[in-house]
Amino acid sequence: MAAAADASASSSGAARSDAAAAGASAACPCPICLEAFRDEAYLDACLHSFCFKCITQWVKIVASKHEEPLSSVKCPLCKTENVSIIHAFDGESFQRHYIEQDRGKRYLSDTQEFISQIYNTREIPDDASSVEQYWKQRKYLRKNMWLEMWLRQEIQALTQVENVETIVYHIHGVIESFMKRQEKLHTLKQTLPEQTREEFRSLLSDTARPFLLGRTARFVAEVELFLISQRNIDAYSRARVQRFTESASHVAREQDALPRDRPLEDHYLYLLSDETGGEI
């Protein structure tokens, strides 16, 4: 009888807790649509929350009343200036929608537009011999004077934001610290090429992921390709254009080999990838 009473009390307590949670949710709906949150989003400065669709629509309405593109927007509740909207938070990662992202497309150079296009294609396989030689012969110990500038160009293209100095400083600093640490270990002869490469890629991935999200893996691969090439930015850009052109030519040959009754989109499915870097 006592056990049954305890179980009943526990069940009643859980029910009251669920009811309280539901009541709290109903008491705090989206301030714009006044309904329960759908894809809850937060403004980055004041942290007021809205449905992602509601707040992005609000931004569009505000933007329509200005002749110049917006770089920030005032919160509908507290009027604090915010430059981005955080959404799709799952406990480990999130997505960021910048208010000025449409304006960003206007100042991207042709090179940066091309870089953005490259990241929407399937990754080109590594030249295994060059990769092995780079890490085995410890060529990474040679300082790359163009790395910081190259990172800035790359990250601007990926984020479509002009001022990326904080991100560049962070990622470049992590790479520089890693190389200095490896130089000391090399003197002590305590490094193995395979372990060094794996540690570098893992560290770079962890550092870049909060900023680049689904494009992180491809970014890590491109950083390694740039370092291995040991070219300056212009020379590497020309090599990448050639690499991309050859890949596109391969797609064209594959297209010619496919049955003519198949839709054109099918011819490119193997090349195109979604924002997470996975295959379609």
C-alpha positions in Angstrom: 0.0 0.0 0.0 2.8 2.4 0.9 4.6 1.6 -2.3 1.5 2.2 -4.3 1.0 5.5 -2.5 4.6 6.5 -3.3 4.1 5.6 -7.0 0.9 7.5 -7.1 2.5 10.6 -5.5 5.5 10.3 -7.9 3.2 10.1 -10.9 1.2 13.1 -9.7 4.4 15.0 -9.2 5.6 14.2 -12.7 2.2 15.2 -14.1 2.3 18.5 -12.2 5.9 19.1 -13.5 4.9 18.4 -17.1 1.9 20.7 -16.7 4.1 23.4 -15.3 6.5 23.1 -18.2 3.7 23.3 -20.7 2.3 26.3 -18.9 5.7 28.0 -18.9 6.0 27.4 -22.6 2.5 28.8 -23.3 3.3 31.8 -21.0 6.4 32.6 -23.0 5.4 32.4 -26.7 7.3 34.0 -29.6 6.8 37.8 -29.1 6.1 38.2 -32.8 3.6 35.5 -33.8 2.4 34.9 -30.1 2.6 31.1 -30.7 4.9 28.4 -29.4 8.4 28.7 -30.7 9.3 27.0 -34.0 13.1 26.8 -34.6 13.8 29.1 -31.6 16.3 31.8 -32.5 18.2 34.3 -30.5 19.5 37.8 -31.3 23.3 37.7 -30.6 23.6 40.8 -28.4 20.4 41.0 -26.3 19.6 37.2 -26.5 15.9 37.8 -26.9 14.3 34.8 -28.5 11.9 34.5 -31.5 10.9 31.9 -34.1 13.6 32.0 -36.7 11.1 32.6 -39.5 9.5 35.4 -37.5 12.7 37.3 -36.8 14.1 37.0 -40.3 10.8 38.3 -41.7 11.1 41.2 -39.2 14.5 41.9 -40.5 13.2 42.0 -44.1 10.5 44.4 -43.2 12.9 46.7 -41.4 15.4 46.5 -44.3 12.6 47.4 -46.8 12.3 50.8 -45.1 16.0 51.7 -45.6 17.7 52.6 -48.8 21.0 51.2 -47.8 21.5 47.5 -46.8 21.5 46.9 -43.1 24.6 45.7 -41.1 22.6 45.4 -37.9 19.0 45.4 -36.7 17.3 46.6 -33.4 15.6 44.0 -31.3 11.8 44.5 -31.5 11.6 44.2 -27.7 14.6 46.1 -26.3 15.9 48.1 -29.3 19.5 46.7 -28.8 21.5 46.6 -32.0 22.3 43.0 -33.1 24.4 41.9 -36.1 23.3 38.2 -36.3 20.6 35.7 -35.5 21.6 32.4 -33.7 19.4 29.4 -34.5 19.3 25.6 -35.0 21.1 25.1 -31.7 21.2 21.4 -30.8 23.4 21.5 -27.7 26.6 21.1 -29.6 26.4 23.3 -32.6 24.4 26.2 -34.1 23.9 28.2 -37.2 24.4 32.0 -37.5 22.5 34.2 -39.9 24.3 37.6 -40.3 22.1 40.6 -41.0 24.6 42.0 -43.5 25.1 38.7 -45.4 23.3 40.0 -48.5 25.5 43.1 -48.5 28.5 40.9 -48.1 27.9 39.3 -51.5 28.4 42.7 -53.1 32.0 43.3 -51.8 33.3 39.8 -52.3 35.9 39.7 -55.0 35.7 37.4 -58.0 38.3 35.2 -56.4 36.2 35.0 -53.2 33.1 34.2 -55.2 35.0 31.4 -56.9 36.2 30.1 -53.5 32.6 30.0 -52.3 31.7 28.0 -55.4 34.5 25.6 -54.8 33.1 24.8 -51.4 29.9 23.7 -52.9 31.6 21.0 -54.9 32.8 17.6 -53.8 36.3 17.6 -52.4 39.2 16.8 -54.8 41.2 13.7 -53.6 44.6 14.5 -52.1 47.8 13.8 -54.0 48.9 11.1 -51.5 52.6 11.2 -52.4 52.7 15.0 -51.8 50.8 14.8 -48.6 53.1 12.0 -47.3 56.3 13.9 -48.3 55.1 17.1 -46.7 54.6 15.5 -43.3 57.4 13.0 -43.5 60.0 15.5 -44.4 58.5 18.0 -41.9 58.1 20.7 -44.5 55.5 22.2 -42.2 58.3 23.6 -40.1 59.0 26.1 -42.8 57.0 29.3 -42.0 54.4 30.2 -44.6 54.4 34.0 -44.9 51.1 34.0 -46.9 49.1 31.8 -44.6 47.4 34.6 -42.6 46.4 36.6 -45.7 45.1 33.4 -47.4 43.1 32.5 -44.3 41.5 35.9 -44.4 40.5 35.6 -48.0 39.1 32.1 -47.5 37.1 32.9 -44.4 35.6 36.0 -45.9 34.4 33.9 -48.8 32.9 31.3 -46.5 31.2 33.6 -44.0 30.5 36.3 -46.5 31.5 38.8 -43.8 34.1 41.5 -44.4 35.5 41.8 -40.9 36.8 38.4 -40.0 39.9 39.5 -38.1 38.9 37.8 -34.9 38.3 34.5 -36.6 41.6 34.8 -38.6 43.6 35.7 -35.5 42.2 32.8 -33.6 42.7 30.1 -36.3 46.1 31.5 -37.4 47.3 31.6 -33.8 46.4 28.0 -33.2 48.2 26.9 -36.4 51.3 28.9 -35.4 51.3 27.5 -31.9 51.0 24.0 -33.3 54.0 24.5 -35.6 56.2 26.0 -32.8 55.3 23.0 -30.6 56.2 20.6 -33.4 59.5 22.3 -33.9 60.5 21.6 -30.3 59.3 18.0 -30.5 61.2 17.6 -33.8 64.4 18.7 -32.0 63.7 16.0 -29.4 62.8 13.5 -32.2 59.5 12.7 -30.5 57.1 13.0 -33.5 55.7 10.6 -36.1 54.4 12.0 -39.4 51.1 10.3 -39.3 50.4 11.3 -35.7 51.5 14.9 -36.5 49.1 15.2 -39.4 46.2 13.7 -37.5 46.8 16.0 -34.6 47.0 19.0 -36.9 43.8 18.2 -38.7 41.9 17.5 -35.5 43.1 20.7 -33.8 42.3 22.8 -36.8 38.9 21.2 -37.1 38.0 21.9 -33.5 39.2 25.5 -33.8 37.3 26.3 -37.0 34.0 24.4 -36.4 32.4 27.1 -34.2 32.8 29.6 -37.1 32.4 27.4 -40.2 30.1 24.7 -39.0 29.2 22.3 -41.8 32.1 23.5 -44.0 34.8 22.8 -41.5 36.0 19.4 -42.9 36.4 20.9 -46.3 38.2 24.0 -44.9 40.7 21.7 -43.1 41.4 19.9 -46.3 41.9 23.2 -48.2 44.2 24.6 -45.6 46.3 21.4 -45.8 46.4 21.6 -49.6 47.5 25.3 -49.5 50.3 24.5 -47.0 51.5 21.5 -49.0 51.6 23.5 -52.2 54.1 25.9 -50.7 52.9 28.5 -53.2 52.0 32.1 -52.8 48.3 33.1 -52.9 48.2 33.9 -56.6 50.0 30.8 -57.7 47.8 28.6 -55.5 44.7 30.3 -56.8 45.7 29.5 -60.4 46.4 25.9 -59.5 43.0 25.7 -57.8 41.3 27.1 -60.8 43.0 24.4 -63.0 42.0 21.7 -60.5 38.4 23.0 -60.5 38.3 23.2 -64.3 39.6 19.6 -64.7 36.9 18.5 -62.3 34.2 20.3 -64.3 35.5 18.7 -67.5 35.3 15.3 -65.8 31.7 16.1 -65.0 31.0 17.0 -68.6 32.5 13.6 -69.8 30.3 11.8 -67.2 27.3 13.8 -68.5 27.9 12.7 -72.1 28.1 9.0 -70.9 24.7 9.2 -69.1 21.4 8.3 -70.8 19.8 11.3 -72.5 16.4 10.6 -70.9 17.8 11.3 -67.4 17.3 14.9 -66.0 20.2 17.2 -66.2 20.3 17.5 -62.4 21.2 13.8 -62.1 24.4 14.4 -64.0 25.7 16.7 -61.3 24.5 15.0 -58.2 27.9 13.3 -57.5 29.7 16.6 -57.7 27.4 18.8 -55.6 27.1 18.6 -51.9 25.0 20.2 -49.2 26.2 22.7 -46.6 27.3 20.0 -44.2 29.8 18.7 -46.7 28.1 15.3 -47.1 27.2 13.7 -50.4 23.7 14.3 -51.8 
